[in-house]
């Protein structure tokens, strides 16, 4: 494990380049993100708030605009037709306040716009869903690797037996998630909340 302060010693742009390479090398990926929007689906405004908070909290060099630009660049993997991503967001992700009403409205509108992308299978895990596994933190997966972003560092899992458990956990979470029109309904309900006074 390498602490974030060390990995972000030159700012946020370089780590976003690492993620771009990670996605370009992986033909397919999976992600379970319980309480925020998956980085590859974030709007520019949402990503700006997230990276600003990272910089301020960790005290790393402030290159937020460059980091956000790279995060937007990585989203091209959703449109190149070469990869597929299976993503489950916790319903809480639709309500975690990142940047206020305007940012959240734009973010949820983006989810509704992109939910039918051929490269994406987007599920929403309802807050009241009964999941056939104990609660677990969010993680990303690609062939041969699972990744966790912790408060102080990132953790990469490569052991085959551990990866098999991650596949099993993702299958359990996916089985309880809502897809298609049901997922759209949950996103639209959250959008109504953010449109309120």
Number of C-alpha atoms within 10 A of each C-alpha: 8 10 14 18 17 11 15 19 14 14 22 25 19 16 18 20 16 12 15 21 12 13 19 15 12 17 14 17 18 20 20 25 23 22 17 19 25 18 15 19 20 22 22 17 16 23 27 22 16 18 20 18 14 20 18 11 9 13 13 18 14 18 15 21 16 16 22 25 15 20 27 19 14 21 17 14 18 18 13 10 11 12 18 20 21 18 19 26 26 22 25 18 19 27 18 13 15 21 14 12 16 13 20 24 18 17 23 24 15 14 20 15 11 16 19 13 13 13 19 19 17 24 26 29 27 18 11 8 14 13 16 12 12 9 10 11 11 20 19 20 23 18 13 12 16 21 16 15 14 13 10 12 14 14 15 14 15 13 11 11 10 13 18 12 11 18 15 13 19 22 14 15 25 21 16 18 23 21 19 13 10 14 21 21 15 19 21 17 13 19 21 12 15 20 12 7 5
